[in-house]
Amino acid sequence: MSELKTVKDLVYRSDELYKDEIFLREYKKKKFHDVSFSQFRKSCDSIGVWIQKHFASKVHIAVIGTTSYEYLTAWFGIQCSGNVSVPIDTSNNVDKIADEIMRSDSEVVFLDDKHVSNIPKFKEVCPAVKYFVHFNKKYDDMLFLGDIVEEYYGQIPEGDVEEEDLSAILFTSGTTGVSKGVMLTHANLIDNTTCYLEENYHGKKLLSVLPIHHVYCLTCDILCSLYNGVTVCINDSLMHIVRNLGVFKPEYATIVPMIAATILNKMQLAAEKNPDKTEIGRQVFGENFDILYSGGAYLSPDIVNGYKEFGIEIAQGYGMTECSPRICNGIRNCPKPESVGKIVDGCEVKIVDGEIWVRSKSVMKGYYKNPEETAKSLTPDGWLMTGDLGYKDDDGYLYITGRKKNLIILSNGENVSPEELENQFAFFMPIKEMVVYADDSVITAQIYPDPDYKSDDIKAEIQAKVDEVNETFPPAKRIVKVIFRDNEFVKTASKKIIRAKIHE
């Protein structure tokens, strides 16, 4: 077997090792639909051959939709042809999607039914696009992925892919402004796929629930499953997570803290009627379930301990798109629950003026056509300035204390990390969402109470908790003003609150 250097190598290696084992499993119309590793490789090859027959040189190709066999066939078919995948957030509005297609210089767009009505806008803003390909249906004025797979099935793309070739452009969520296109090479993605190999996942089932345009899902769910021989069970909706845990019976899943907190709150409510928490945990997650991996934002130790009461382990990791994404991996039975996991193999971490800097083969090439922003994030000698504040210990565990750009600087010169305050309420059931910020130099908490929480006076309960937490902080770091809101905060697709839009 040849050395693993590229995403194409990864697809081919999975076929060689796992052949007819199930790679993808979907549940449609009350039936399982399975795709083996070999079938997947051949489908990807057919898309790659089609691309090479229609483009003589390298091409960027946008992919818009939710996780499915068709989506992944397009994404990895692009890789097998040696071209560049551009996954775009399907939940964005038409103007933002068109802008990212245009700014990424995409010449082909794969899409689903949700975006068919947007094609006139895409054509107007993105005249460079030559082909639109639908994942699931035949239309007179566009191509159909199924026809392409059928026509070219069994053929193999030509040429070699190099590890330093650009593999993908992934747009950051843009919580504070215009999104930036993170350029990840094959070397970046393969390094991150293989940076933590201490567990044997072969033959296990993973429930994939996160948005596929997000690198956390791409690497930890899809690339790692190709490497380890895991069956990816595709969750069709965030509303169906609990149902699909019962349908697919997976051993593990990757999630973000907001999803973890939502499920835990529902289990806590169930425990008011049934005191056997272990039984509730089994009812929700199934007899086979082993562990949850959380990333994308800070996970409170209270949530970790809350899951333990229900017999479910949850491990916290840490990363960012610019690092493909893993910097720390979640550790089973983690001895340091306040940490964000253990720094992965091959990753250097240093703290500069309180900010976490990292350097590894996983670190991005830069931001696409944006040298100014690249220079703000990457040093000439390859260090990625994460923007996160924190520290590491002698055992290789990393701790996050906040975001550099979110720091509140009071009139007396005192620095306050809003995350440090927010984390104190991470598992306080009356609060569903909370953001701390400075309003005219006054530390303010904007709070969305949980509408499912039963209380005679929920606002009084929350205020009492604020007063209790304030007593544990020095006067300069206390929450002075509380604002209650009637609706959820605006969020990114990965469920991060967009701080620039907290007043919407």
ABEGO torsion letter per residue (X at the ends): XBBBABAAAAAAAAAAAAEABBABBBBBGGBBBBBBAAAAAAAAAAAAAAAAAABABBBBBBBBEBBBAAAAAAAAAAAAAGBBBBBBBAABBAAAAAAAAAAAGBABBBBBAAAAAAAAAAAAABAABABBBBAABBBAABBBAAAAAAAABGBBBBEBBBAABBABBBBBAGAAEBBBBBBBBAAAAAAAAAABAABBABGBBBBBABBAABAAAAAAAAAAAAAAGBBBBBBABAAAAAAAAAAAGBABBBBBAAAAAAAAAAAAAAAAABABAAAAAAAAAEAABABBBBBGBBBBAAAAAAAAAAGBBBBBBBBBAAAOABABBBBBGBABAABAEBBBBGBBBBBBGGBBBBBBAABBAEBBGBAAAAAAABBAAGBBBAGBBEBBBAAGBBBBAEBAAABBBBAAGBBBBAAAAAAAAAABAABABBBBBBBGGBBBBBBBBBAABBBABAAAAAAAAAAAAAAABBAAABBABBBBBABBBBBBAAGBBBAAAAAX
